[in-house]
Amino acid sequence: MLYAIISEDVKNSLERRMAARPDHLARLEKLRDEGRLVLAGPHPAIDAENPGEAGFSGSLVVAEFDDLNSAQAWADADPFVIAGVYAKVTVKPFKKVLP
């Protein structure tokens, strides 16, 4: 089943985010390579594709997991969680309708 992992950054997270980014991306690439990743990306803190020093306000990952507990465990082990980038992470079932 698909699950949405919706994360909210702490304020001024950009430096921590950039430091943990390689490990964070490696986990996402593994999901992609396993055919389980639907989409992933950050929410710019301002209305711009490249927010520069404004940074990001959070992230969204939609991926396939066996169950909610597995999705939560994956989210809990995210390098951004460990580095203190995220203030809050919500994991919930997601039903893709379109496209």
ROSE-4610 file (N, C-alpha, C; in Angstrom, 1 decimal, always signed):
// ROSE-4610
residu = [M/M/M/L/L/L/Y/Y/Y/A/A/A/I/I/I/I/I/I/S/S/S/E/E/E/D/D/D/V/V/V/K/K/K/N/N/N/S/S/S/L/L/L/E/E/E/R/R/R/R/R/R/M/M/M/A/A/A/A/A/A/R/R/R/P/P/P/D/D/D/H/H/H/L/L/L/A/A/A/R/R/R/L/L/L/E/E/E/K/K/K/L/L/L/R/R/R/D/D/D/E/E/E/G/G/G/R/R/R/L/L/L/V/V/V/L/L/L/A/A/A/G/G/G/P/P/P/H/H/H/P/P/P/A/A/A/I/I/I/D/D/D/A/A/A/E/E/E/N/N/N/P/P/P/G/G/G/E/E/E/A/A/A/G/G/G/F/F/F/S/S/S/G/G/G/S/S/S/L/L/L/V/V/V/V/V/V/A/A/A/E/E/E/F/F/F/D/D/D/D/D/D/L/L/L/N/N/N/S/S/S/A/A/A/Q/Q/Q/A/A/A/W/W/W/A/A/A/D/D/D/A/A/A/D/D/D/P/P/P/F/F/F/V/V/V/I/I/I/A/A/A/G/G/G/V/V/V/Y/Y/Y/A/A/A/K/K/K/V/V/V/T/T/T/V/V/V/K/K/K/P/P/P/F/F/F/K/K/K/K/K/K/V/V/V/L/L/L/P/P/P]
num = [1/1/1/2/2/2/3/3/3/4/4/4/5/5/5/6/6/6/7/7/7/8/8/8/9/9/9/10/10/10/11/11/11/12/12/12/13/13/13/14/14/14/15/15/15/16/16/16/17/17/17/18/18/18/19/19/19/20/20/20/21/21/21/22/22/22/23/23/23/24/24/24/25/25/25/26/26/26/27/27/27/28/28/28/29/29/29/30/30/30/31/31/31/32/32/32/33/33/33/34/34/34/35/35/35/36/36/36/37/37/37/38/38/38/39/39/39/40/40/40/41/41/41/42/42/42/43/43/43/44/44/44/45/45/45/46/46/46/47/47/47/48/48/48/49/49/49/50/50/50/51/51/51/52/52/52/53/53/53/54/54/54/55/55/55/56/56/56/57/57/57/58/58/58/59/59/59/60/60/60/61/61/61/62/62/62/63/63/63/64/64/64/65/65/65/66/66/66/67/67/67/68/68/68/69/69/69/70/70/70/71/71/71/72/72/72/73/73/73/74/74/74/75/75/75/76/76/76/77/77/77/78/78/78/79/79/79/80/80/80/81/81/81/82/82/82/83/83/83/84/84/84/85/85/85/86/86/86/87/87/87/88/88/88/89/89/89/90/90/90/91/91/91/92/92/92/93/93/93/94/94/94/95/95/95/96/96/96/97/97/97/98/98/98/99/99/99]
x = [+0.8/+0.0/+0.9/+0.3/+1.1/+0.9/+1.9/+1.9/+2.5/+1.9/+2.4/+3.2/+4.4/+5.2/+5.4/+4.7/+4.6/+5.5/+6.5/+7.4/+7.5/+7.6/+7.7/+9.1/+9.8/+11.1/+11.0/+12.1/+12.3/+12.7/+12.6/+13.1/+14.6/+15.0/+16.4/+17.1/+16.5/+17.0/+17.9/+18.2/+18.9/+20.3/+21.0/+22.4/+22.4/+21.5/+21.3/+20.9/+19.9/+19.3/+20.4/+21.3/+22.3/+23.3/+23.6/+24.6/+24.1/+22.8/+22.2/+21.7/+21.7/+21.0/+21.6/+22.9/+23.4/+22.8/+22.8/+22.3/+20.8/+20.1/+18.6/+18.3/+19.0/+18.8/+19.1/+20.2/+20.5/+19.4/+18.7/+17.5/+16.4/+16.2/+15.1/+15.5/+16.7/+17.2/+17.0/+17.2/+17.0/+15.5/+14.6/+13.2/+12.9/+13.5/+13.2/+13.7/+14.9/+15.5/+14.7/+14.0/+13.2/+11.8/+11.5/+10.2/+9.1/+9.5/+8.5/+8.2/+9.0/+8.9/+8.0/+6.9/+6.0/+6.5/+6.9/+7.4/+8.1/+9.0/+9.6/+10.2/+10.1/+10.7/+10.4/+11.1/+10.9/+9.9/+9.4/+8.5/+9.4/+9.6/+10.3/+9.6/+10.4/+9.8/+9.2/+9.6/+9.0/+8.5/+7.7/+7.2/+8.2/+9.1/+10.2/+10.7/+11.1/+11.6/+12.9/+13.7/+15.0/+14.9/+14.6/+14.4/+15.7/+16.8/+18.1/+18.2/+18.6/+18.8/+17.5/+16.3/+15.0/+14.8/+15.5/+15.4/+14.1/+13.7/+12.6/+11.7/+10.4/+9.6/+9.2/+9.6/+9.3/+9.5/+8.9/+9.1/+7.9/+7.8/+6.7/+7.3/+7.0/+7.4/+6.2/+5.9/+4.9/+5.5/+5.4/+6.1/+5.3/+5.6/+5.0/+5.7/+4.9/+5.4/+4.4/+4.9/+4.0/+2.8/+3.1/+2.0/+2.4/+1.5/+1.7/+3.0/+3.1/+4.2/+5.6/+5.6/+6.8/+7.1/+6.1/+6.3/+6.8/+6.2/+6.6/+8.0/+8.4/+9.8/+10.7/+10.4/+11.3/+11.4/+10.3/+10.3/+11.1/+11.0/+11.7/+13.2/+13.6/+15.1/+15.7/+14.9/+15.4/+16.5/+17.6/+18.7/+18.3/+17.2/+16.8/+16.2/+15.5/+15.0/+16.2/+17.2/+18.3/+19.1/+19.2/+19.9/+19.1/+17.9/+17.1/+16.5/+16.4/+15.8/+14.3/+13.7/+12.2/+11.7/+10.7/+10.0/+8.9/+8.3/+7.2/+7.1/+6.8/+6.6/+5.3/+4.5/+3.2/+3.2/+2.8/+2.8/+1.3/+0.8/-0.6/-0.8/-1.8/-2.1/-2.5/-2.1/-2.4/-3.0/-4.1/-4.7/-4.5/-3.7/-3.5/-4.7/-5.2/-6.4/-6.0/-5.2/-4.8/-3.3/-2.5/-2.9/-2.8]
y = [-1.2/+0.0/+1.2/+2.3/+3.6/+4.4/+5.1/+5.9/+7.3/+8.3/+9.7/+10.0/+10.5/+10.9/+12.4/+13.1/+14.6/+15.1/+15.9/+16.3/+17.9/+18.4/+19.8/+20.1/+21.1/+21.5/+22.3/+22.3/+23.3/+24.6/+25.7/+26.9/+26.9/+27.6/+27.7/+26.3/+25.4/+24.0/+23.8/+24.9/+24.7/+24.1/+24.5/+24.0/+22.5/+22.2/+20.8/+19.9/+20.5/+19.8/+19.4/+20.4/+20.2/+19.2/+19.2/+18.2/+16.8/+16.6/+15.3/+14.8/+15.7/+15.5/+14.2/+14.0/+12.8/+11.5/+11.4/+10.1/+10.0/+11.2/+11.2/+10.8/+11.3/+11.0/+9.5/+9.0/+7.6/+6.7/+7.0/+6.1/+6.3/+7.5/+7.7/+6.9/+7.0/+6.3/+4.8/+4.3/+2.8/+2.5/+3.3/+3.1/+3.1/+4.1/+4.3/+3.0/+2.6/+1.4/+0.1/+0.1/-1.1/-0.9/+0.2/+0.4/+0.8/+1.3/+1.6/+3.1/+4.0/+5.4/+6.0/+6.7/+7.4/+8.8/+9.5/+10.9/+11.3/+12.2/+12.8/+14.1/+15.0/+16.3/+17.3/+18.4/+19.4/+20.4/+21.1/+22.2/+23.5/+24.3/+25.5/+26.4/+27.2/+28.0/+29.3/+29.6/+30.7/+30.2/+31.1/+30.7/+30.8/+29.8/+29.8/+28.3/+27.9/+26.6/+26.4/+27.5/+27.5/+28.6/+28.2/+29.3/+29.9/+29.4/+30.0/+29.9/+31.0/+31.0/+30.9/+31.1/+30.9/+29.4/+28.5/+27.1/+26.5/+25.5/+24.7/+24.6/+24.3/+24.2/+22.8/+21.9/+20.5/+19.6/+18.4/+17.5/+16.6/+16.0/+15.0/+13.8/+12.6/+11.3/+10.5/+10.0/+9.0/+7.7/+6.6/+5.4/+4.2/+3.0/+1.8/+1.1/+0.7/-0.1/-1.2/-2.2/-3.3/-2.9/-2.0/-1.5/-0.2/+0.3/+1.6/+1.6/+0.5/+0.4/+0.4/-0.2/-0.2/+1.2/+1.9/+3.2/+4.1/+4.0/+4.8/+4.5/+3.3/+2.9/+3.5/+3.5/+4.0/+5.5/+6.2/+7.7/+8.0/+7.2/+7.5/+7.4/+6.6/+6.4/+7.4/+8.3/+9.3/+10.1/+10.3/+11.1/+12.5/+13.0/+14.4/+14.4/+13.3/+13.2/+13.1/+12.3/+12.1/+13.4/+14.2/+15.5/+16.6/+16.4/+17.5/+18.5/+18.0/+18.9/+19.0/+17.9/+17.9/+18.1/+19.0/+19.2/+18.2/+17.8/+16.9/+16.0/+14.8/+13.9/+13.1/+13.2/+12.5/+11.5/+10.2/+9.1/+8.7/+8.6/+8.1/+7.4/+6.5/+5.8/+6.8/+6.4/+7.3/+6.4/+6.9/+6.2/+7.1/+6.6/+7.3/+7.1/+8.2/+8.1/+8.6/+9.7/+10.2/+10.6/+10.6/+10.1/+8.6]
z = [+0.0/+0.0/+0.0/-0.5/-0.5/+0.8/+1.2/+2.4/+2.0/+2.6/+2.5/+3.8/+3.6/+4.7/+4.6/+5.5/+5.4/+6.6/+6.2/+7.2/+7.3/+8.5/+8.7/+9.3/+8.7/+9.2/+10.4/+11.2/+12.3/+11.6/+12.2/+11.6/+11.4/+10.4/+10.0/+9.9/+9.2/+9.0/+7.9/+7.1/+5.8/+6.0/+7.0/+7.2/+7.6/+8.5/+8.9/+7.7/+7.0/+5.8/+4.8/+4.5/+3.5/+4.0/+5.2/+5.8/+5.7/+6.0/+6.0/+4.6/+3.6/+2.4/+1.6/+1.5/+0.8/+1.4/+2.7/+3.3/+3.1/+3.2/+2.9/+1.5/+0.5/-0.9/-1.2/-0.5/-0.7/-0.4/+0.7/+1.1/+0.1/-0.4/-1.4/-2.7/-3.1/-4.3/-4.2/-3.0/-2.7/-2.9/-2.4/-2.6/-4.1/-4.8/-6.3/-7.0/-6.7/-7.3/-7.1/-5.9/-5.6/-6.2/-6.9/-7.6/-6.6/-5.4/-4.4/-4.3/-4.9/-4.7/-5.8/-5.4/-6.3/-6.5/-5.5/-5.6/-4.3/-4.4/-3.2/-3.5/-2.5/-2.7/-1.5/-1.5/-0.4/-0.8/+0.3/+0.1/+0.3/-0.8/-0.6/+0.4/+1.2/+2.2/+1.6/+0.3/-0.4/-1.7/-2.4/-3.7/-4.8/-4.8/-5.8/-5.8/-7.0/-7.2/-6.5/-6.5/-5.8/-4.7/-3.5/-2.5/-1.9/-2.3/-1.8/-0.3/+0.3/+1.8/+2.6/+1.9/+2.6/+3.0/+2.3/+2.6/+2.3/+3.1/+2.9/+4.2/+4.0/+5.2/+5.5/+4.7/+4.9/+3.7/+3.7/+2.6/+2.5/+1.3/+1.1/+0.4/+0.9/+0.2/+0.1/-1.1/-1.3/-1.8/-1.0/-1.4/-0.9/-1.4/-1.0/+0.1/+1.1/+2.2/+2.5/+3.3/+3.6/+4.5/+5.4/+6.3/+6.9/+7.7/+8.4/+9.3/+10.0/+10.9/+10.2/+9.0/+8.2/+7.7/+7.3/+6.7/+7.9/+9.1/+10.2/+10.6/+10.6/+11.0/+10.0/+8.7/+7.7/+7.9/+8.1/+8.4/+9.6/+10.7/+11.9/+11.8/+10.8/+10.6/+9.6/+9.1/+8.1/+8.6/+7.9/+8.3/+8.7/+8.1/+8.4/+9.8/+10.2/+11.6/+12.6/+12.3/+13.1/+13.3/+12.2/+12.2/+12.8/+13.1/+13.7/+12.7/+11.5/+10.4/+10.6/+11.0/+11.0/+12.5/+12.6/+13.8/+14.0/+12.9/+13.0/+11.7/+11.9/+10.7/+10.9/+9.9/+9.8/+8.8/+9.1/+8.1/+8.1/+6.9/+6.8/+5.4/+5.4/+4.1/+3.1/+1.8/+0.7/-0.5/-1.0/-2.2/-3.4/-4.3/-5.6/-6.5/-7.0/-7.9/-9.3/-9.4/-10.7/-10.6/-11.6/-13.0/-13.0]
